[in-house]
Amino acid sequence: MDLNYRTKFIDENLEILECIHPSYQLLNEKILKESSTFNYCHGDEMVMMDGVSTSNVKALQTTAKTIMSHSIGEIYHWILNFVHDYYKGFNFHINTSWISNYKKGDYTLPHNHVPASFAFNYFIKTPKESSPLIFTTSGETINAEEGKLIIFPASLIHEVPKNKCDGRIVLSGNIFPNVWENI
């Protein structure tokens, strides 16, 4: 079947949820300690059989599909409560997650998280001159701030420009609906 269509980008007029964790300093210290035992590799080293990079993150990142520790579990619980409270009547779960550790010059290519419903970024460590999160089409800039959580529609194209410091650390992930519970 030959589909005749075209695509175009429009400026987003979509909601993003933003919140600061009330106990982020203590929680972030725990996450940093617990995550030191995770396996990491550079995003360029995550390649498919044909040699194409599977990661848009051009920085160190965890290699597991979904990372877990006691403190990260607390963050997941907080995120899901936040989403459930905002989108009443729907249940969600975190399907994949990773930690990215940006050194000076590291960045993330423009991308989205489809087919997820939502994506999130939780800023764990943000030294001075940490790069912001940018929603590419609209140019909306979210400054990196420790303890800040951003939840946004997964279809939004976003990126991280070249980082100007070492040690920008972010927990990111994808949120999917529990579809069978809502039908």
DANORQUI-V81038 format. One record per residue. N is the residue number from 0. OMEGA is omega in radians with two decimals (NA if undefined). Layout:
N_OMEGA / N_OMEGA
This chain:
0_3.13 / 1_3.11 / 2_3.13 / 3_-3.13 / 4_3.04 / 5_3.08 / 6_3.02 / 7_3.12 / 8_3.06 / 9_3.06 / 10_-3.11 / 11_2.96 / 12_-3.06 / 13_3.14 / 14_2.90 / 15_3.12 / 16_-3.09 / 17_-3.09 / 18_3.04 / 19_3.11 / 20_-3.08 / 21_-3.13 / 22_-2.98 / 23_-3.07 / 24_3.14 / 25_-3.12 / 26_-3.14 / 27_3.07 / 28_3.13 / 29_3.14 / 30_3.14 / 31_3.14 / 32_-3.10 / 33_-3.07 / 34_3.12 / 35_3.13 / 36_-3.13 / 37_3.03 / 38_-3.14 / 39_2.90 / 40_3.14 / 41_-3.12 / 42_3.11 / 43_-3.13 / 44_3.10 / 45_-3.05 / 46_3.06 / 47_-3.09 / 48_-3.11 / 49_3.08 / 50_3.14 / 51_3.13 / 52_3.12 / 53_-3.10 / 54_3.03 / 55_-3.13 / 56_3.13 / 57_-3.12 / 58_3.03 / 59_3.06 / 60_3.13 / 61_-3.05 / 62_-3.14 / 63_3.12 / 64_3.09 / 65_-3.13 / 66_-3.12 / 67_2.96 / 68_-3.14 / 69_-3.09 / 70_3.10 / 71_3.04 / 72_3.08 / 73_3.11 / 74_3.13 / 75_3.14 / 76_3.12 / 77_3.14 / 78_-3.10 / 79_3.05 / 80_3.12 / 81_-3.14 / 82_-3.14 / 83_3.11 / 84_-3.09 / 85_-3.13 / 86_-3.09 / 87_3.12 / 88_3.13 / 89_3.07 / 90_-3.06 / 91_3.02 / 92_3.07 / 93_-3.03 / 94_3.13 / 95_3.12 / 96_-3.13 / 97_3.01 / 98_3.07 / 99_3.13 / 100_-3.07 / 101_2.97 / 102_3.11 / 103_3.14 / 104_3.11 / 105_-3.07 / 106_3.03 / 107_3.13 / 108_3.04 / 109_-3.12 / 110_3.00 / 111_-3.08 / 112_3.08 / 113_0.39 / 114_3.10 / 115_3.03 / 116_-3.12 / 117_2.99 / 118_3.11 / 119_2.96 / 120_3.04 / 121_-3.06 / 122_-3.10 / 123_-3.13 / 124_-3.08 / 125_3.08 / 126_3.09 / 127_-3.12 / 128_3.01 / 129_-3.14 / 130_3.07 / 131_2.92 / 132_-3.11 / 133_3.00 / 134_-2.86 / 135_-3.04 / 136_-3.10 / 137_-3.07 / 138_3.12 / 139_-3.08 / 140_3.07 / 141_3.14 / 142_3.11 / 143_-3.11 / 144_-3.09 / 145_3.12 / 146_-3.11 / 147_3.06 / 148_3.04 / 149_3.04 / 150_-3.06 / 151_3.09 / 152_-3.03 / 153_-3.12 / 154_-3.13 / 155_3.09 / 156_-3.09 / 157_-3.08 / 158_3.03 / 159_3.11 / 160_-3.12 / 161_-3.12 / 162_-3.08 / 163_-3.14 / 164_3.01 / 165_2.96 / 166_3.01 / 167_-3.05 / 168_-3.04 / 169_2.97 / 170_-3.13 / 171_3.10 / 172_-3.10 / 173_-3.12 / 174_-3.14 / 175_3.04 / 176_2.95 / 177_-2.92 / 178_-3.08 / 179_3.12 / 180_-3.04 / 181_-3.10 / 182_NA
